Amino acid sequence: MIAAGIGVGESLLVLGVIVLLFGAKRLPGLARAIGRTGRELRRGSRGDIDEDPDS
């Protein structure tokens, strides 16, 4: 079991649907964008992002 009652079979099904929707060529870029967004959210929640320097 991976998380929240979702098993391996269901996870593979979700992954297959994602590949069909976005295409295999776009997945690495999509994963990078999700990773960057997650990092920015963590930094923002810790307060590590400086406020707007122009103001």
Stockholm file with secondary structure:
# STOCKHOLM 1.0

chainA/1-55         MIAAGIGVGESLLVLGVIVLLFGAKRLPGLARAIGRTGRELRRGSRGDIDEDPDS
#=GR chainA/1-55 SS CCBTTBCHHHHHHHHHHHHHHHCTTTHHHHHHHHHHHHHHHHHHHHTCSCCCTTC
#=GC SS_cons        CCBTTBCHHHHHHHHHHHHHHHCTTTHHHHHHHHHHHHHHHHHHHHTCSCCCTTC
//
